[in-house]
Amino acid sequence: MIREVTVDVLLGLAVAVAAASSAGVLAMRDAYQRVHYLTPLSIVAPVLVGLAVLVQAGYSTRSAQTWLAVGFLVIASPFLSHATIRAARIRADGDWRTTIGHDGAKPEDKP
């Protein structure tokens, strides 16, 4: 009985995180702001689902495979967010770097 309630609560929290992140993505104006709302969806929600599987199945092959997938998501998510923002910046500005470098010169001024 307690196991089923715990699984239901964890899955409900995962759905709530996904719904809140989706609402945040819809409410934001540009890609830079939207990516911030994808982080809970790509990190927190899978961890909650992984915990639900662990509570339901215990230590088994199924829970090990789930945690392998969750680990991949947790590791890959920041890199994918960075690549997305970099691609958006290249599309908008033509270059991913800031407009003024450390030496005070603009990228187009350099040979």
HELIX and SHEET records of a PDB file:
HELIX    1   1 ILE A    2  ALA A   27  1                                  26    
HELIX    2   2 ALA A   31  THR A   39  1                                   9    
HELIX    3   3 PRO A   40  VAL A   44  3                                   5    
HELIX    4   4 ALA A   45  ALA A   57  1                                  13    
HELIX    5   5 THR A   61  ASP A   93  1                                  33    
HELIX    6   6 PRO A  107  ASP A  109  5                                   3    
END                                                                             
